[in-house]
Amino acid sequence: MYDKLEDILIRLEEIMSELSEPGVTSDPARFQKLMKEQAELQPIADAYKEYKACQQTAEESVAMLEEESDEEMREMLKEELSDAKKRIGELEYELKILLLPKDPNDSKNVIVEIRAGAGGDEAALFAAEIYRMYVKYAESQRWKTEMLSLNENGIGGFKEVTFMINGNGAYSRLKYESGVHRVQRVPETESGGRIHTSTITVAIMPEAEEIDFQLDLNDCKFDVFRASGDGGQCVNTTDSAVRLTHIPTGIVISCQDEKSQLKNKEKALKVLRSRLYEMELEKQHDAEAEARRSQVGTGDRSEKIRTYNFPQGRVTDHRIKLTLHRLDIILNGDLEEVINALITADQAAKLSNLQENG
């Protein structure tokens, strides 16, 4: 591990030297690549430098203790040594986490699909609430959201909604949200006051660039139709809506939110490319399942991951056995505690797996 850390320090010095060259900004691709690599290596280098400084402090404290006879000074040195050893232990763990293999999709934007499952109108109403939860979370992270397609049920619920979240690192934080989300509450549509259980499915997909996934347009069939529902006079009176069918897989995507047929076509292709890319990732994950055992799922849409219980005001994440009695706050977009706990559990599982196989 320490050889690798020394190599990182050397590489970071090389990057800083290259970035200080006069003509580096005239090559935007090279400049961007260097800046990205620097951003990835800097936290590791900073932690390792602090680790080395603490090691030196500990060694100096031990040496001085052997020579020091004054009791007050010895107590100060012992305290300094104790603090240094404690910090060394913390930094060793931190460095192991920082050196874990990175998910190449972590820096990507995401496409989110939310679909109402069991529960009819109540599931659709809950799908709309979960959509708003993610939009508010995105706002708190200063990320931008963009609606791609929406199918409403007429009473404020969403049968299905697809939207994009643009922001650096969006996938790294939201990838654990894929799966079945369950709600337990007395529905507004229920007069008897009985608690109902409804479900929705959430799929978080990294935005696939053309470089990630080559899509053959000969496999795609486009149909145009007149948009329905709210959307303004122009949307509803022109054939601007697009239905895209991917022939090999049978995937169908409809986009009608833009007035321009071309823009709807672009959005549909973006969703299709990301969905096909996600299918490829799932195949890889299945093939590597034994090698990358983790307590935290990141993509199985059939896995029940979380329950939102309204009578008890609680949210439970079943994968990490986390229960928080902060339902209203979480639904208002404050997902940080849940997401941080999922990331920590995933890192711990990966570290444990690495040590088992290392």
Buried (B, 14 or more C-beta within 10 A) or exposed (E): EEEEBEEBBEBBEEBEEBBEEEEBEEEEEBBEEBEEBBEBBBEBBEBBEBBBBBBEBBEBBEEBBEEBEEEEEEEBBEEBBEBBBEBBEBBEEBBBBBBEEEBEBBBBBBBBBBBBBEBBBBBBBBBBBBBBBBBBBBEEBEBEBEBBBBBBBEEEBBBBBBBBBBBBEBBBBBBBBBBBBBBBBBBEEEEEEEEBBBBBBBBBBBBBEEEBBEBEEEEBEBEBEEBEEEBEEEBBEBEBBBBBBBEEEEBEBBBBBBBEBEBBBEBBBBBBBBBBBBEEBBEEBEEEEEEBEBBBBBBBBEBEBBBBBBEBEBBBBBBBEBEBEBBEBBBBBBBEBBBEBBBEBBBBBBBEBBEEEE
